[in-house]
Amino acid sequence: MKSINEISNSISRSVKGFFSDIDDTITTDGMLGGDAYVAIENISKKGIHFVPITGRPAGWCDMIARFWPVKGVIGENGAFYFSYDHKKKKMIRRYIQNEKVRSDGQKKLSEIKHKILNDVPGCAVSSDQFSRISDLAIDFCEDVPELSMTSVRKIRDIFVEAGATAKISSIHVNAWFGDYNKLEMTRIFAKEVLNLDLDQNKGSFVFCGDSPNDEPLFEYFPNSCGVANVQDFKSEMIHLPKYVAKSRGGKGFVEICEKFLGD
């Protein structure tokens, strides 16, 4: 990984869009700092489309799409995107699976949940699960004492052995039935909301993240960036970001944003 300071001015001036994870990328120790929020606002004011891509649930994403200075938000690791049209006062909700498929998946995940809670002491269903529609999130450090990476891997492996897709974030193991991911829905969002073929324009976008569930996007985007805490997961990942900030969490996010804000 190269230092974020090695991004050339020609790259920073050509950026049309900025995609970013939220937890431990924009936030620091679970809090959204004012400097990080202002950085998002400044990116948007510059005419760069800002789009969070997160493992967080539909309920949170509805609020983010409405109230943050963003073009839209991709949630539950690619299960949907929400984009709010402020002129028409209309929320656009686009799901990758229909309601029946999502419901069937939730039933199967509920069955796996009991084995995980029994076999991995100390973990818990995430406190935001009540507002999820497609996945199951198991908390390993947000509202519970931090578990070892061995325990985190065991949670993931139980999901996978049951036929689910499972990804490790900085706070949860998220699992769902289906082969979609953050990148697939990002392509759909670019086509349907931004009217762009992402494969032909990916060099004009930035992605910023911090953990293994961001790996497809780190691999895909030539201008992928990580906050410093991505280093914590180096042993869990094959594809790392091309550039890395000096600082962790929100401070690192601000550092990255400043490279694309210019004077």
C-alpha positions, 0 to 999 in steps of 0.5 A: 500500500502506498501513502495517500500522499502519493495520489497524483494531482491529476487523479484527484482533479478527475474524481467524479464520485466518492464511495466509502464504508462508514464504521471505523472508516468515517467514524472513530470509536463508534462516533461520527466526528464533526470533522468527518461529517464536514468532509462529506459535506465539502466533497458533495459541495464540490460536485463529487457524488458521495455514496456510503457503502455499508453493512449497516441496516435498512433502517439506518440507511433510510435516515442516511439517504434523507439527512446526510449530504449524499447522493444515496447509500448502499446498505447491508453489504449490497442488499439494496440502495436508497436514494432520496430525491429532495426535489420530488420528496421521494425515496427510491428503494432498490433491492437486489432480491425480492421480498420472498427471497429476503424473507426465506433467507431471514428464516434460514439465518435465524436457524443458524443464529442459535448454533452461533450463539451457543458455539461462540461464547461472548458474541451476540446478535447486533443491536441494530438487527431489528431494522435489517431486512436481508442479513444477520449481523453477529456482534463481536466487539461493538456492544460486547467485549471484544472477541479474539479473531479466532472466535470471529473466524469461527462465527464466519465459518459456521455461516459458510458451512450452512451455505450462507455468504459471510463477511467480517467487518470491523464490528460484526460478522454479516451473513446473508443468502445470495452471492451479491456483494457491495461491488455488485450493487455499486455497479447497479447504483452507478448505472441507475442513479448516476447514469454511468457504466462503472466498469468504464469509469471506475478510474474516476471514483474513489473508494475508502474502507477499512476491513475485509468486507471492503475487499471486493471494492479494494480490488476493483477500484484503482483509487481505493484507499484505506484508513490506517486501521485497515492494517489490523486486517492484513492477515485476513485479506488478499486484496488491500487498498492501493493507498493508505492514510496515516491516521485511523478512522475518521481522522484518516478519512478526513486525510483522504478527503483532503486529497480530493478537495484541493484548494 
